[in-house]
Amino acid sequence: SEAEVLSVATRAPHPAEAAMFAVADTEPLLHLHRIRRVAGAPVLHSRISLVASRVPEFPREPRKAPPLIYRHLLEAYGIRIAAVREKVTAEVATKEDRKLLGLPAPSAVLVMDEEAYDQTGALAILSQHRATTAHHNYANEIR
């Protein structure tokens, strides 16, 4: 599969995000919006959040953002993802889901809310992935 970063932005966390990351509500978070394609077809889009101060040199231009975030965190910052917790549900596709994934209305998407923890047990990444399962299945592999 291939990943393309659609946008990179910084903003203050929502109260729940600040609590989960154990940061002040003024601590900037880095937010990425990414799409993953298989054989050129869109299958999943993701919203990914990290504490910006932990990744100070992370590229802010979408075309320069690394496609493999876990690997980049390890190689650039020494942050090793040691555990991932996922909650998987199904939802009716939103207008954005339908546009990005090429789905008709109505459609359903697989929703994965993900918490990725580093080697110290601290939350490193908070993500939501929204996927079509029409012609693909979801597989999670961490190396």
C-alpha positions, 0 to 999 in steps of 0.5 A: 500500500501507499500512503499520502499525507494530505495535510499537516497542521498544529493546534491546541489539543481538545481537553480529552486529547490533553488529558490522554497525552498528559499535556497542558491544554495549550501544548501544541499538537501536530495533526496529520491527515493521510490517505492510504491506497492499495493498487491506486484505490483509496482504502483508508484515511487517517487523522493522526495526532502527536505532541509537537514538542516531541517531534520538533523537526517533523516536516510541516509540508505534506509532500515532505512528511514521512509515509512510515510514521512509526519508523520515522519516530524511531529513526529521527527521535528514538521513539519506539512504538511498544504497544498499540490499543485499538477500538474497532467499530462501524459507522455510516460513512460521512460526506468526507469518507465518501469523497475520499474513499469513493463510496456511494451514499449510504455506505459503512466504514470501519472505524479504528480509534488507536492509541500508540504508546512508546517504550516508556508507556507514554502515549505517542500517537492518537489516531482515527482511521476510517476504512472501506472494506468493500474490496479490502480487509484491514490488517495491522502489522507492527515490526 
